[in-house]
Amino acid sequence: MSNAKRYDPEARQPVLWRGWLLYVLAFPLLPAAAFSLQDGEVVKAVARGTGFALAMAAATLIRKGIRLDNEAIRRNLRRRASTVRYRAVGAGLLSVGVTIVAFFGLAGQHGVVTSILFGLAVLLGCYLYYDFDGTRKDPDIAAIGITTEELVELLDEAEGRIVAIEKASRKIDNVEFRDRLRRIADEARQILVTIERDPVDARRARKFLKVYLDGARQVTEGYARSHKGVPAAGSEAPALEENFRRVLGTIETTIAEQQLKLRENNLTELDVQIEVLQMQLEKEGVT
């Protein structure tokens, strides 16, 4: 029984509530800008509209920083979340937006100093409540070779390809092929687990995750389309069936070798094997 993680959309993309309050608090600026424009107060309208846009951008960036931290915790990753300090940048944008609204959007009510103090207070509040993207205790990016953001994106894309293989396999009536594709998906998912445990391997396995799994997805979806509605293996074109069987063998062999290379930290021959698969897909004509 494989201990690879099954695809779970709710687990991969948990509901993220933190940061939603920023959207809610900024929303009144939008109708306020419209009312100002209607009253002919162009400066106020522009200031309030700018404040609204900056607040929306700030909320989006802060939520992205929080999501990356949540992913790092869920996947037990101890490294810098991203090369971009999303929460810090978002807090800065929100601070600027509040300063603009306080000075220009409420013309005559607050001076320059007071408006700047409002902005600084917002910046401090964001730091105390959301924190800024920490890097102090994490390994240096150069030593790890990949950030949490890059790793999450890489693994999610690979998981999507595996899910596509599983989905296409369910359209194939041949029991042998369905079972082999199920094992391929399980073993490929186990590779993702291995990379998640040791992200240093992710950079070296990137071409496998992107190119090879995509090739496996294409060939599986192509075979499923060409045999849609075929009730039994006996009615399939024997030549095409045998071609697909050989391609599955190549995929199974390469995934097994990939797992071995990951354990041995040796991926020097992987690119050659990927090229071999690509040539075989074109030769067999099962896509």
C-alpha positions in Angstrom: 0.0 0.0 0.0 1.5 3.3 -1.0 1.7 6.0 1.7 1.6 8.8 -0.9 -0.9 11.5 -0.2 -4.2 11.4 -2.1 -5.3 14.5 -3.8 -7.7 16.5 -1.7 -8.7 19.9 -3.0 -9.7 21.1 0.5 -6.4 20.1 1.9 -4.4 21.7 -0.9 -6.3 25.0 -0.8 -7.6 25.5 2.8 -10.0 28.3 3.4 -7.9 31.4 4.4 -9.9 33.8 6.5 -7.1 36.0 7.8 -6.8 39.2 5.8 -10.5 39.3 4.7 -11.1 42.1 7.2 -8.9 44.4 5.1 -11.2 44.0 2.1 -14.2 44.8 4.3 -12.7 47.9 5.9 -11.6 49.3 2.6 -14.9 48.8 0.7 -16.6 52.0 2.0 -13.9 54.0 0.1 -15.4 52.9 -3.2 -18.9 54.4 -2.8 -17.3 57.4 -1.0 -15.1 58.1 -4.1 -18.2 57.8 -6.3 -20.1 60.3 -4.1 -17.2 62.7 -4.2 -17.0 62.6 -7.9 -20.7 63.2 -8.2 -20.3 66.3 -6.0 -17.5 67.6 -8.2 -14.8 67.0 -5.6 -12.2 65.4 -8.0 -9.3 65.5 -5.6 -11.2 63.7 -2.9 -12.6 61.2 -5.4 -9.1 60.4 -6.7 -7.6 60.1 -3.2 -10.4 57.8 -2.0 -10.2 55.7 -5.2 -6.4 55.4 -4.9 -6.8 54.5 -1.2 -9.3 51.8 -2.1 -7.1 50.3 -4.9 -4.0 50.3 -2.6 -6.0 48.6 0.2 -7.2 45.9 -2.2 -3.7 45.3 -3.4 -2.4 45.3 0.2 -5.0 42.8 1.3 -4.2 40.5 -1.6 -0.5 40.6 -0.9 -0.9 40.1 2.9 -3.1 37.1 2.3 -0.7 35.6 -0.1 2.1 35.9 2.5 -0.1 34.3 5.1 -1.0 31.4 2.6 2.6 30.7 1.9 3.4 30.5 5.6 0.4 28.2 6.1 1.7 26.0 3.3 5.2 26.0 4.8 3.7 24.8 8.1 1.4 22.2 6.6 4.2 20.8 4.4 6.8 21.1 7.3 9.0 23.4 5.2 11.6 25.4 7.1 12.8 28.0 4.6 12.1 31.5 3.4 8.6 31.7 2.1 9.5 33.8 -0.9 12.0 36.3 -2.3 9.2 38.8 -2.1 8.1 40.0 1.4 4.4 40.0 0.5 3.1 41.0 3.9 5.7 43.8 4.4 4.9 45.2 0.9 1.2 44.9 1.5 1.5 46.7 4.8 3.5 49.4 3.1 0.9 49.9 0.4 -1.9 50.0 3.0 0.0 52.6 5.0 0.5 54.8 1.9 -3.2 54.4 1.1 -4.3 55.5 4.5 -2.0 58.5 4.4 -3.4 59.6 1.1 -7.0 59.2 2.2 -6.4 61.0 5.5 -4.7 64.0 3.8 -6.4 64.4 0.4 -9.6 62.3 0.9 -10.6 64.2 4.0 -9.4 67.6 2.9 -9.1 70.1 5.7 -9.6 67.6 8.5 -6.0 66.4 8.9 -2.6 67.9 8.3 0.5 66.3 6.8 1.9 65.2 10.1 -1.4 63.7 11.4 -1.9 61.9 8.1 1.6 60.4 8.2 1.0 59.3 11.8 -2.2 57.6 10.7 -0.2 55.7 8.0 2.5 54.8 10.5 -0.1 53.5 13.0 -1.6 51.3 10.2 1.9 50.0 9.4 2.5 49.1 13.1 -0.9 47.5 13.4 -0.2 45.3 10.4 3.1 44.3 11.9 1.6 43.4 15.2 -1.3 41.5 13.8 0.0 39.9 10.6 3.7 40.0 11.3 6.1 40.5 8.4 7.6 37.7 6.3 10.3 36.2 8.6 13.6 35.0 7.3 15.8 35.2 10.4 15.7 31.6 11.6 15.3 30.0 8.2 18.2 28.6 6.0 19.5 30.9 3.4 17.8 30.6 0.0 21.0 29.9 -1.8 21.7 26.9 0.5 18.2 25.4 -0.1 18.0 26.3 -3.8 14.2 26.9 -3.8 11.7 29.0 -1.8 8.5 27.8 -0.3 6.6 29.8 -3.0 8.5 28.1 -5.8 8.2 24.7 -4.2 4.4 25.0 -3.6 3.8 26.0 -7.2 6.0 23.2 -8.5 4.3 20.5 -6.4 0.8 21.8 -7.0 1.4 21.8 -10.8 2.7 18.3 -10.6 -0.2 17.2 -8.5 -2.5 18.6 -11.1 -0.9 16.5 -13.8 -1.2 13.4 -11.7 -4.9 14.1 -11.1 -5.4 14.6 -14.8 -3.8 11.1 -15.4 -6.2 9.6 -12.9 -9.2 11.3 -14.5 -8.2 10.2 -17.9 -7.6 6.6 -16.7 -11.2 6.3 -15.5 -12.3 6.7 -19.1 -10.3 3.7 -20.2 -12.1 0.3 -20.1 -9.0 -1.8 -20.2 -8.6 -3.1 -16.6 -4.9 -3.7 -17.0 -4.3 -0.1 -18.2 -6.4 1.4 -15.5 -4.5 -0.6 -12.8 -1.1 0.4 -14.2 -2.1 4.0 -14.5 -3.3 3.9 -10.9 0.1 2.6 -9.8 1.9 5.2 -11.9 -0.1 8.0 -10.2 0.6 6.5 -6.7 4.3 6.2 -7.4 4.5 9.7 -8.9 2.7 11.1 -5.9 5.2 9.4 -3.7 8.0 11.3 -5.5 6.2 14.5 -4.5 6.2 13.4 -0.9 10.0 12.6 -1.1 10.7 16.1 -2.6 8.5 17.7 0.0 10.6 16.1 2.7 13.8 17.1 1.1 13.2 20.2 -1.1 16.8 20.4 -2.2 15.9 17.7 -4.7 13.1 19.9 -6.2 15.4 21.9 -8.4 17.0 18.8 -9.9 13.7 17.1 -10.3 11.9 20.1 -11.9 12.2 18.8 -15.4 10.8 15.4 -14.4 7.8 17.1 -12.6 7.1 19.5 -15.4 8.1 17.7 -18.7 7.8 14.0 -17.9 4.6 14.1 -16.0 3.1 16.3 -18.6 4.1 13.8 -21.3 2.5 11.0 -19.3 -0.6 13.1 -18.9 -0.8 13.9 -22.7 -0.4 10.3 -23.7 -3.0 9.1 -21.2 -5.5 11.7 -22.2 -4.8 11.0 -25.9 -5.4 7.3 -25.5 -8.6 7.9 -23.5 -10.0 10.2 -26.2 -9.2 7.7 -29.0 -10.9 4.9 -27.1 -13.9 6.8 -25.7 -16.9 4.6 -25.8 -15.1 1.4 -26.6 -16.7 -1.2 -24.4 -14.0 -3.9 -24.2 -10.3 -4.4 -24.8 -11.0 -6.9 -27.5 -12.5 -4.3 -29.8 -9.5 -2.0 -29.5 -7.0 -1.6 -32.3 -4.3 -4.2 -31.4 -1.4 -2.1 -32.7 -2.4 1.0 -30.8 -3.1 -1.0 -27.6 0.4 -2.5 -27.8 2.0 0.9 -28.4 0.3 2.3 -25.3 1.4 -0.8 -23.3 5.0 -0.1 -24.3 4.7 3.6 -23.3 3.3 2.6 -19.9 6.2 0.4 -19.4 8.6 3.2 -20.2 6.8 5.5 -17.8 6.8 2.9 -15.0 10.5 2.2 -15.5 11.5 5.9 -15.5 9.4 6.7 -12.4 11.1 3.8 -10.5 14.5 5.0 -11.6 13.6 8.5 -10.6 12.7 7.3 -7.1 16.0 5.5 -6.9 17.9 8.6 -8.0 16.2 10.7 -5.5 17.2 8.4 -2.7 20.8 8.4 -4.1 20.7 12.1 -4.8 21.7 11.4 -8.4 19.7 12.9 -11.2 22.4 13.2 -13.8 20.8 10.8 -16.3 17.2 12.0 -16.0 17.3 14.5 -18.8 18.3 11.7 -21.3 15.5 9.5 -20.2 13.0 12.3 -20.6 14.1 12.9 -24.2 13.7 9.1 -24.8 10.1 9.2 -23.6 9.3 12.2 -25.8 10.7 10.5 -28.9 8.8 7.3 -28.0 5.5 9.3 -27.6 6.0 10.7 -31.1 7.0 7.3 -32.6 4.2 5.3 -31.0 1.5 7.8 -32.0 -0.7 7.2 -29.0 -1.3 10.9 -28.2 
